[in-house]
């Protein structure tokens, strides 16, 4: 969450690199944050970026 405050957005690939997890695990983590209503999804396909609500 601190990363999002400082950088405004994050991609699935950036999330995976930051936490040193697979893209599948990164996708799961991001989905959980979306379910908790903490982040918004913007963009389409590979250009999807996630921002704080």
mmCIF file as Biopython writes it, N, C-alpha, C and O atoms, coordinates in Angstrom:
data_model
#
loop_
_atom_site.group_PDB
_atom_site.id
_atom_site.type_symbol
_atom_site.label_atom_id
_atom_site.label_alt_id
_atom_site.label_comp_id
_atom_site.label_asym_id
_atom_site.label_entity_id
_atom_site.label_seq_id
_atom_site.pdbx_PDB_ins_code
_atom_site.Cartn_x
_atom_site.Cartn_y
_atom_site.Cartn_z
_atom_site.occupancy
_atom_site.B_iso_or_equiv
_atom_site.auth_seq_id
_atom_site.auth_asym_id
_atom_site.pdbx_PDB_model_num
ATOM 1   N N  . UNK A ? 1  ? 0.822   -1.180  0.000   1.0 0.0 1  A 1 
ATOM 2   C CA . UNK A ? 1  ? 0.000   0.000   0.000   1.0 0.0 1  A 1 
ATOM 3   C C  . UNK A ? 1  ? 0.875   1.256   0.000   1.0 0.0 1  A 1 
ATOM 4   O O  . UNK A ? 1  ? 0.521   2.261   -0.616  1.0 0.0 1  A 1 
ATOM 5   N N  . UNK A ? 2  ? 1.995   1.199   0.677   1.0 0.0 2  A 1 
ATOM 6   C CA . UNK A ? 2  ? 2.906   2.353   0.682   1.0 0.0 2  A 1 
ATOM 7   C C  . UNK A ? 2  ? 3.385   2.661   -0.732  1.0 0.0 2  A 1 
ATOM 8   O O  . UNK A ? 2  ? 3.511   3.824   -1.114  1.0 0.0 2  A 1 
ATOM 9   N N  . UNK A ? 3  ? 3.650   1.611   -1.506  1.0 0.0 3  A 1 
ATOM 10  C CA . UNK A ? 3  ? 4.093   1.795   -2.890  1.0 0.0 3  A 1 
ATOM 11  C C  . UNK A ? 3  ? 3.043   2.573   -3.675  1.0 0.0 3  A 1 
ATOM 12  O O  . UNK A ? 3  ? 3.382   3.473   -4.444  1.0 0.0 3  A 1 
ATOM 13  N N  . UNK A ? 4  ? 1.775   2.230   -3.485  1.0 0.0 4  A 1 
ATOM 14  C CA . UNK A ? 4  ? 0.702   2.919   -4.206  1.0 0.0 4  A 1 
ATOM 15  C C  . UNK A ? 4  ? 0.570   4.372   -3.769  1.0 0.0 4  A 1 
ATOM 16  O O  . UNK A ? 4  ? 0.250   5.238   -4.584  1.0 0.0 4  A 1 
ATOM 17  N N  . UNK A ? 5  ? 0.809   4.641   -2.513  1.0 0.0 5  A 1 
ATOM 18  C CA . UNK A ? 5  ? 0.752   6.027   -2.033  1.0 0.0 5  A 1 
ATOM 19  C C  . UNK A ? 5  ? 1.856   6.845   -2.692  1.0 0.0 5  A 1 
ATOM 20  O O  . UNK A ? 5  ? 1.627   7.983   -3.104  1.0 0.0 5  A 1 
ATOM 21  N N  . UNK A ? 6  ? 3.041   6.275   -2.792  1.0 0.0 6  A 1 
ATOM 22  C CA . UNK A ? 6  ? 4.188   6.988   -3.357  1.0 0.0 6  A 1 
ATOM 23  C C  . UNK A ? 6  ? 4.151   7.066   -4.882  1.0 0.0 6  A 1 
ATOM 24  O O  . UNK A ? 6  ? 4.557   8.077   -5.455  1.0 0.0 6  A 1 
ATOM 25  N N  . UNK A ? 7  ? 3.670   6.014   -5.548  1.0 0.0 7  A 1 
ATOM 26  C CA . UNK A ? 7  ? 3.750   5.926   -7.009  1.0 0.0 7  A 1 
ATOM 27  C C  . UNK A ? 7  ? 2.410   6.021   -7.731  1.0 0.0 7  A 1 
ATOM 28  O O  . UNK A ? 7  ? 2.373   5.985   -8.961  1.0 0.0 7  A 1 
ATOM 29  N N  . UNK A ? 8  ? 1.339   6.138   -7.011  1.0 0.0 8  A 1 
ATOM 30  C CA . UNK A ? 8  ? -0.021  6.298   -7.552  1.0 0.0 8  A 1 
ATOM 31  C C  . UNK A ? 8  ? -0.624  5.062   -8.202  1.0 0.0 8  A 1 
ATOM 32  O O  . UNK A ? 8  ? -1.844  4.904   -8.169  1.0 0.0 8  A 1 
ATOM 33  N N  . UNK A ? 9  ? 0.179   4.176   -8.795  1.0 0.0 9  A 1 
ATOM 34  C CA . UNK A ? 9  ? -0.392  2.978   -9.419  1.0 0.0 9  A 1 
ATOM 35  C C  . UNK A ? 9  ? 0.644   1.861   -9.469  1.0 0.0 9  A 1 
ATOM 36  O O  . UNK A ? 9  ? 1.840   2.083   -9.284  1.0 0.0 9  A 1 
ATOM 37  N N  . UNK A ? 10 ? 0.141   0.647   -9.729  1.0 0.0 10 A 1 
ATOM 38  C CA . UNK A ? 10 ? 1.016   -0.519  -9.835  1.0 0.0 10 A 1 
ATOM 39  C C  . UNK A ? 10 ? 0.410   -1.476  -10.858 1.0 0.0 10 A 1 
ATOM 40  O O  . UNK A ? 10 ? -0.809  -1.547  -11.012 1.0 0.0 10 A 1 
ATOM 41  N N  . UNK A ? 11 ? 1.271   -2.205  -11.549 1.0 0.0 11 A 1 
ATOM 42  C CA . UNK A ? 11 ? 0.802   -3.228  -12.489 1.0 0.0 11 A 1 
ATOM 43  C C  . UNK A ? 11 ? 0.983   -4.598  -11.840 1.0 0.0 11 A 1 
ATOM 44  O O  . UNK A ? 11 ? 1.628   -4.728  -10.799 1.0 0.0 11 A 1 
ATOM 45  N N  . UNK A ? 12 ? 0.411   -5.598  -12.461 1.0 0.0 12 A 1 
ATOM 46  C CA . UNK A ? 12 ? 0.532   -6.964  -11.956 1.0 0.0 12 A 1 
ATOM 47  C C  . UNK A ? 12 ? 1.997   -7.414  -11.971 1.0 0.0 12 A 1 
ATOM 48  O O  . UNK A ? 12 ? 2.449   -8.092  -11.048 1.0 0.0 12 A 1 
ATOM 49  N N  . UNK A ? 13 ? 2.732   -7.039  -13.014 1.0 0.0 13 A 1 
ATOM 50  C CA . UNK A ? 13 ? 4.144   -7.416  -13.128 1.0 0.0 13 A 1 
ATOM 51  C C  . UNK A ? 13 ? 4.967   -6.733  -12.035 1.0 0.0 13 A 1 
ATOM 52  O O  . UNK A ? 13 ? 5.826   -7.365  -11.421 1.0 0.0 13 A 1 
ATOM 53  N N  . UNK A ? 14 ? 4.712   -5.455  -11.789 1.0 0.0 14 A 1 
ATOM 54  C CA . UNK A ? 14 ? 5.428   -4.736  -10.730 1.0 0.0 14 A 1 
ATOM 55  C C  . UNK A ? 14 ? 5.146   -5.364  -9.367  1.0 0.0 14 A 1 
ATOM 56  O O  . UNK A ? 14 ? 6.049   -5.504  -8.543  1.0 0.0 14 A 1 
ATOM 57  N N  . UNK A ? 15 ? 3.900   -5.737  -9.137  1.0 0.0 15 A 1 
ATOM 58  C CA . UNK A ? 15 ? 3.508   -6.390  -7.883  1.0 0.0 15 A 1 
ATOM 59  C C  . UNK A ? 15 ? 4.286   -7.698  -7.717  1.0 0.0 15 A 1 
ATOM 60  O O  . UNK A ? 15 ? 4.824   -7.974  -6.645  1.0 0.0 15 A 1 
ATOM 61  N N  . UNK A ? 16 ? 4.342   -8.498  -8.783  1.0 0.0 16 A 1 
ATOM 62  C CA . UNK A ? 16 ? 5.047   -9.781  -8.740  1.0 0.0 16 A 1 
ATOM 63  C C  . UNK A ? 16 ? 6.532   -9.588  -8.455  1.0 0.0 16 A 1 
ATOM 64  O O  . UNK A ? 16 ? 7.110   -10.331 -7.662  1.0 0.0 16 A 1 
ATOM 65  N N  . UNK A ? 17 ? 7.150   -8.605  -9.087  1.0 0.0 17 A 1 
ATOM 66  C CA . UNK A ? 17 ? 8.581   -8.349  -8.857  1.0 0.0 17 A 1 
ATOM 67  C C  . UNK A ? 17 ? 8.838   -7.860  -7.439  1.0 0.0 17 A 1 
ATOM 68  O O  . UNK A ? 17 ? 9.798   -8.282  -6.796  1.0 0.0 17 A 1 
ATOM 69  N N  . UNK A ? 18 ? 7.980   -6.970  -6.954  1.0 0.0 18 A 1 
ATOM 70  C CA . UNK A ? 18 ? 8.165   -6.395  -5.628  1.0 0.0 18 A 1 
ATOM 71  C C  . UNK A ? 18 ? 8.115   -7.466  -4.535  1.0 0.0 18 A 1 
ATOM 72  O O  . UNK A ? 18 ? 8.922   -7.459  -3.606  1.0 0.0 18 A 1 
ATOM 73  N N  . UNK A ? 19 ? 7.155   -8.382  -4.662  1.0 0.0 19 A 1 
ATOM 74  C CA . UNK A ? 19 ? 6.977   -9.409  -3.637  1.0 0.0 19 A 1 
ATOM 75  C C  . UNK A ? 19 ? 7.652   -10.731 -3.992  1.0 0.0 19 A 1 
ATOM 76  O O  . UNK A ? 19 ? 7.560   -11.707 -3.248  1.0 0.0 19 A 1 
ATOM 77  N N  . UNK A ? 20 ? 8.335   -10.750 -5.145  1.0 0.0 20 A 1 
ATOM 78  C CA . UNK A ? 20 ? 9.057   -11.942 -5.612  1.0 0.0 20 A 1 
ATOM 79  C C  . UNK A ? 20 ? 8.160   -13.175 -5.633  1.0 0.0 20 A 1 
ATOM 80  O O  . UNK A ? 20 ? 8.468   -14.215 -5.052  1.0 0.0 20 A 1 
ATOM 81  N N  . UNK A ? 21 ? 7.028   -13.008 -6.335  1.0 0.0 21 A 1 
ATOM 82  C CA . UNK A ? 21 ? 6.065   -14.095 -6.493  1.0 0.0 21 A 1 
ATOM 83  C C  . UNK A ? 21 ? 5.764   -14.266 -7.980  1.0 0.0 21 A 1 
ATOM 84  O O  . UNK A ? 21 ? 6.131   -13.426 -8.801  1.0 0.0 21 A 1 
ATOM 85  N N  . UNK A ? 22 ? 5.095   -15.362 -8.311  1.0 0.0 22 A 1 
ATOM 86  C CA . UNK A ? 22 ? 4.705   -15.597 -9.707  1.0 0.0 22 A 1 
ATOM 87  C C  . UNK A ? 22 ? 3.587   -14.628 -10.092 1.0 0.0 22 A 1 
ATOM 88  O O  . UNK A ? 22 ? 2.950   -14.022 -9.230  1.0 0.0 22 A 1 
ATOM 89  N N  . UNK A ? 23 ? 3.359   -14.493 -11.397 1.0 0.0 23 A 1 
ATOM 90  C CA . UNK A ? 23 ? 2.274   -13.629 -11.866 1.0 0.0 23 A 1 
ATOM 91  C C  . UNK A ? 23 ? 0.920   -14.148 -11.394 1.0 0.0 23 A 1 
ATOM 92  O O  . UNK A ? 23 ? 0.013   -13.364 -11.116 1.0 0.0 23 A 1 
ATOM 93  N N  . UNK A ? 24 ? 0.789   -15.443 -11.306 1.0 0.0 24 A 1 
ATOM 94  C CA . UNK A ? 24 ? -0.468  -16.029 -10.821 1.0 0.0 24 A 1 
ATOM 95  C C  . UNK A ? 24 ? -0.725  -15.625 -9.373  1.0 0.0 24 A 1 
ATOM 96  O O  . UNK A ? 24 ? -1.844  -15.250 -9.021  1.0 0.0 24 A 1 
ATOM 97  N N  . UNK A ? 25 ? 0.306   -15.700 -8.534  1.0 0.0 25 A 1 
ATOM 98  C CA . UNK A ? 25 ? 0.174   -15.298 -7.137  1.0 0.0 25 A 1 
ATOM 99  C C  . UNK A ? 25 ? -0.079  -13.802 -7.030  1.0 0.0 25 A 1 
ATOM 100 O O  . UNK A ? 25 ? -0.868  -13.363 -6.194  1.0 0.0 25 A 1 
ATOM 101 N N  . UNK A ? 26 ? 0.584   -13.021 -7.870  1.0 0.0 26 A 1 
ATOM 102 C CA . UNK A ? 26 ? 0.369   -11.571 -7.887  1.0 0.0 26 A 1 
ATOM 103 C C  . UNK A ? 26 ? -1.081  -11.273 -8.248  1.0 0.0 26 A 1 
ATOM 104 O O  . UNK A ? 26 ? -1.706  -10.397 -7.649  1.0 0.0 26 A 1 
ATOM 105 N N  . UNK A ? 27 ? -1.608  -11.990 -9.214  1.0 0.0 27 A 1 
ATOM 106 C CA . UNK A ? 27 ? -2.997  -11.798 -9.621  1.0 0.0 27 A 1 
ATOM 107 C C  . UNK A ? 27 ? -3.947  -12.097 -8.464  1.0 0.0 27 A 1 
ATOM 108 O O  . UNK A ? 27 ? -4.927  -11.380 -8.259  1.0 0.0 27 A 1 
ATOM 109 N N  . UNK A ? 28 ? -3.657  -13.146 -7.714  1.0 0.0 28 A 1 
ATOM 110 C CA . UNK A ? 28 ? -4.476  -13.504 -6.558  1.0 0.0 28 A 1 
ATOM 111 C C  . UNK A ? 28 ? -4.422  -12.393 -5.507  1.0 0.0 28 A 1 
ATOM 112 O O  . UNK A ? 28 ? -5.455  -11.998 -4.967  1.0 0.0 28 A 1 
ATOM 113 N N  . UNK A ? 29 ? -3.224  -11.893 -5.218  1.0 0.0 29 A 1 
ATOM 114 C CA . UNK A ? 29 ? -3.071  -10.828 -4.228  1.0 0.0 29 A 1 
ATOM 115 C C  . UNK A ? 29 ? -3.813  -9.568  -4.625  1.0 0.0 29 A 1 
ATOM 116 O O  . UNK A ? 29 ? -4.466  -8.936  -3.794  1.0 0.0 29 A 1 
ATOM 117 N N  . UNK A ? 30 ? -3.713  -9.205  -5.887  1.0 0.0 30 A 1 
ATOM 118 C CA . UNK A ? 30 ? -4.403  -8.012  -6.386  1.0 0.0 30 A 1 
ATOM 119 C C  . UNK A ? 30 ? -5.913  -8.221  -6.328  1.0 0.0 30 A 1 
ATOM 120 O O  . UNK A ? 30 ? -6.653  -7.302  -5.978  1.0 0.0 30 A 1 
ATOM 121 N N  . UNK A ? 31 ? -6.370  -9.412  -6.665  1.0 0.0 31 A 1 
ATOM 122 C CA . UNK A ? 31 ? -7.807  -9.708  -6.605  1.0 0.0 31 A 1 
ATOM 123 C C  . UNK A ? 31 ? -8.339  -9.568  -5.184  1.0 0.0 31 A 1 
ATOM 124 O O  . UNK A ? 31 ? -9.447  -9.074  -4.975  1.0 0.0 31 A 1 
ATOM 125 N N  . UNK A ? 32 ? -7.552  -10.001 -4.217  1.0 0.0 32 A 1 
ATOM 126 C CA . UNK A ? 32 ? -7.961  -9.870  -2.817  1.0 0.0 32 A 1 
ATOM 127 C C  . UNK A ? 32 ? -8.086  -8.405  -2.416  1.0 0.0 32 A 1 
ATOM 128 O O  . UNK A ? 32 ? -9.021  -8.032  -1.708  1.0 0.0 32 A 1 
ATOM 129 N N  . UNK A ? 33 ? -7.150  -7.576  -2.865  1.0 0.0 33 A 1 
ATOM 130 C CA . UNK A ? 33 ? -7.220  -6.142  -2.564  1.0 0.0 33 A 1 
ATOM 131 C C  . UNK A ? 33 ? -8.445  -5.509  -3.220  1.0 0.0 33 A 1 
ATOM 132 O O  . UNK A ? 33 ? -9.066  -4.611  -2.652  1.0 0.0 33 A 1 
ATOM 133 N N  . UNK A ? 34 ? -8.788  -5.982  -4.415  1.0 0.0 34 A 1 
ATOM 134 C CA . UNK A ? 34 ? -9.995  -5.484  -5.092  1.0 0.0 34 A 1 
ATOM 135 C C  . UNK A ? 34 ? -11.250 -5.889  -4.325  1.0 0.0 34 A 1 
ATOM 136 O O  . UNK A ? 34 ? -12.169 -5.084  -4.168  1.0 0.0 34 A 1 
ATOM 137 N N  . UNK A ? 35 ? -11.294 -7.130  -3.846  1.0 0.0 35 A 1 
ATOM 138 C CA . UNK A ? 35 ? -12.453 -7.609  -3.084  1.0 0.0 35 A 1 
ATOM 139 C C  . UNK A ? 35 ? -12.641 -6.811  -1.799  1.0 0.0 35 A 1 
ATOM 140 O O  . UNK A ? 35 ? -13.768 -6.592  -1.356  1.0 0.0 35 A 1 
ATOM 141 N N  . UNK A ? 36 ? -11.538 -6.381  -1.207  1.0 0.0 36 A 1 
ATOM 142 C CA . UNK A ? 36 ? -11.597 -5.582  0.022   1.0 0.0 36 A 1 
ATOM 143 C C  . UNK A ? 36 ? -11.890 -4.112  -0.267  1.0 0.0 36 A 1 
ATOM 144 O O  . UNK A ? 36 ? -11.941 -3.290  0.647   1.0 0.0 36 A 1 
ATOM 145 N N  . UNK A ? 37 ? -12.081 -3.791  -1.543  1.0 0.0 37 A 1 
ATOM 146 C CA . UNK A ? 37 ? -12.388 -2.420  -1.972  1.0 0.0 37 A 1 
ATOM 147 C C  . UNK A ? 37 ? -11.277 -1.429  -1.632  1.0 0.0 37 A 1 
ATOM 148 O O  . UNK A ? 37 ? -11.552 -0.275  -1.300  1.0 0.0 37 A 1 
ATOM 149 N N  . UNK A ? 38 ? -10.034 -1.874  -1.713  1.0 0.0 38 A 1 
ATOM 150 C CA . UNK A ? 38 ? -8.896  -1.009  -1.405  1.0 0.0 38 A 1 
ATOM 151 C C  . UNK A ? 38 ? -8.279  -0.393  -2.650  1.0 0.0 38 A 1 
ATOM 152 O O  . UNK A ? 38 ? -7.652  0.664   -2.581  1.0 0.0 38 A 1 
ATOM 153 N N  . UNK A ? 39 ? -8.459  -1.063  -3.804  1.0 0.0 39 A 1 
ATOM 154 C CA . UNK A ? 39 ? -7.853  -0.568  -5.041  1.0 0.0 39 A 1 
ATOM 155 C C  . UNK A ? 39 ? -8.869  -0.564  -6.178  1.0 0.0 39 A 1 
ATOM 156 O O  . UNK A ? 39 ? -9.869  -1.281  -6.142  1.0 0.0 39 A 1 
ATOM 157 N N  . UNK A ? 40 ? -8.593  0.259   -7.185  1.0 0.0 40 A 1 
ATOM 158 C CA . UNK A ? 40 ? -9.389  0.341   -8.417  1.0 0.0 40 A 1 
ATOM 159 C C  . UNK A ? 40 ? -8.573  -0.192  -9.573  1.0 0.0 40 A 1 
ATOM 160 O O  . UNK A ? 40 ? -7.349  -0.063  -9.590  1.0 0.0 40 A 1 
ATOM 161 N N  . UNK A ? 41 ? -9.251  -0.793  -10.545 1.0 0.0 41 A 1 
ATOM 162 C CA . UNK A ? 41 ? -8.597  -1.264  -11.761 1.0 0.0 41 A 1 
ATOM 163 C C  . UNK A ? 41 ? -8.863  -0.256  -12.871 1.0 0.0 41 A 1 
ATOM 164 O O  . UNK A ? 41 ? -9.989  0.208   -13.047 1.0 0.0 41 A 1 
ATOM 165 N N  . UNK A ? 42 ? -7.817  0.075   -13.615 1.0 0.0 42 A 1 
ATOM 166 C CA . UNK A ? 42 ? -7.975  0.982   -14.748 1.0 0.0 42 A 1 
ATOM 167 C C  . UNK A ? 42 ? -7.194  0.467   -15.934 1.0 0.0 42 A 1 
ATOM 168 O O  . UNK A ? 42 ? -6.108  -0.088  -15.769 1.0 0.0 42 A 1 
ATOM 169 N N  . UNK A ? 43 ? -7.726  0.642   -17.121 1.0 0.0 43 A 1 
ATOM 170 C CA . UNK A ? 43 ? -7.052  0.180   -18.324 1.0 0.0 43 A 1 
ATOM 171 C C  . UNK A ? 43 ? -7.609  -1.138  -18.813 1.0 0.0 43 A 1 
ATOM 172 O O  . UNK A ? 43 ? -8.564  -1.682  -18.257 1.0 0.0 43 A 1 
ATOM 173 N N  . UNK A ? 44 ? -6.976  -1.647  -19.889 1.0 0.0 44 A 1 
ATOM 174 C CA . UNK A ? 44 ? -7.438  -2.879  -20.524 1.0 0.0 44 A 1 
ATOM 175 C C  . UNK A ? 44 ? -6.235  -3.747  -20.863 1.0 0.0 44 A 1 
ATOM 176 O O  . UNK A ? 44 ? -5.186  -3.238  -21.259 1.0 0.0 44 A 1 
ATOM 177 N N  . UNK A ? 45 ? -6.388  -5.056  -20.707 1.0 0.0 45 A 1 
ATOM 178 C CA . UNK A ? 45 ? -5.338  -5.999  -21.103 1.0 0.0 45 A 1 
ATOM 179 C C  . UNK A ? 45 ? -4.036  -5.788  -20.351 1.0 0.0 45 A 1 
ATOM 180 O O  . UNK A ? 45 ? -4.024  -5.679  -19.125 1.0 0.0 45 A 1 
ATOM 181 N N  . UNK A ? 46 ? -2.939  -5.730  -21.098 1.0 0.0 46 A 1 
ATOM 182 C CA . UNK A ? 46 ? -1.622  -5.573  -20.481 1.0 0.0 46 A 1 
ATOM 183 C C  . UNK A ? 46 ? -1.423  -4.201  -19.855 1.0 0.0 46 A 1 
ATOM 184 O O  . UNK A ? 46 ? -0.511  -4.010  -19.051 1.0 0.0 46 A 1 
ATOM 185 N N  . UNK A ? 47 ? -2.265  -3.252  -20.214 1.0 0.0 47 A 1 
ATOM 186 C CA . UNK A ? 47 ? -2.127  -1.878  -19.720 1.0 0.0 47 A 1 
ATOM 187 C C  . UNK A ? 47 ? -2.886  -1.645  -18.410 1.0 0.0 47 A 1 
ATOM 188 O O  . UNK A ? 47 ? -2.989  -0.502  -17.965 1.0 0.0 47 A 1 
ATOM 189 N N  . UNK A ? 48 ? -3.413  -2.688  -17.789 1.0 0.0 48 A 1 
ATOM 190 C CA . UNK A ? 48 ? -4.166  -2.505  -16.545 1.0 0.0 48 A 1 
ATOM 191 C C  . UNK A ? 48 ? -3.235  -2.013  -15.446 1.0 0.0 48 A 1 
ATOM 192 O O  . UNK A ? 48 ? -2.161  -2.569  -15.216 1.0 0.0 48 A 1 
ATOM 193 N N  . UNK A ? 49 ? -3.675  -0.960  -14.779 1.0 0.0 49 A 1 
ATOM 194 C CA . UNK A ? 49 ? -2.953  -0.390  -13.638 1.0 0.0 49 A 1 
ATOM 195 C C  . UNK A ? 49 ? -3.924  -0.350  -12.467 1.0 0.0 49 A 1 
ATOM 196 O O  . UNK A ? 49 ? -5.127  -0.176  -12.661 1.0 0.0 49 A 1 
ATOM 197 N N  . UNK A ? 50 ? -3.420  -0.508  -11.278 1.0 0.0 50 A 1 
ATOM 198 C CA . UNK A ? 50 ? -4.247  -0.501  -10.075 1.0 0.0 50 A 1 
ATOM 199 C C  . UNK A ? 50 ? -3.885  0.715   -9.243  1.0 0.0 50 A 1 
ATOM 200 O O  . UNK A ? 50 ? -2.708  1.017   -9.046  1.0 0.0 50 A 1 
ATOM 201 N N  . UNK A ? 51 ? -4.909  1.415   -8.755  1.0 0.0 51 A 1 
ATOM 202 C CA . UNK A ? 51 ? -4.712  2.620   -7.953  1.0 0.0 51 A 1 
ATOM 203 C C  . UNK A ? 51 ? -5.494  2.498   -6.653  1.0 0.0 51 A 1 
ATOM 204 O O  . UNK A ? 51 ? -6.435  1.710   -6.555  1.0 0.0 51 A 1 
ATOM 205 N N  . UNK A ? 52 ? -5.100  3.279   -5.664  1.0 0.0 52 A 1 
ATOM 206 C CA . UNK A ? 52 ? -5.831  3.308   -4.397  1.0 0.0 52 A 1 
ATOM 207 C C  . UNK A ? 52 ? -7.191  3.946   -4.592  1.0 0.0 52 A 1 
ATOM 208 O O  . UNK A ? 52 ? -7.360  4.823   -5.439  1.0 0.0 52 A 1 
ATOM 209 N N  . UNK A ? 53 ? -8.152  3.508   -3.811  1.0 0.0 53 A 1 
ATOM 210 C CA . UNK A ? 53 ? -9.487  4.135   -3.840  1.0 0.0 53 A 1 
ATOM 211 C C  . UNK A ? 53 ? -9.467  5.387   -3.029  1.0 0.0 53 A 1 
ATOM 212 O O  . UNK A ? 53 ? -10.486 6.069   -2.920  1.0 0.0 53 A 1 
#
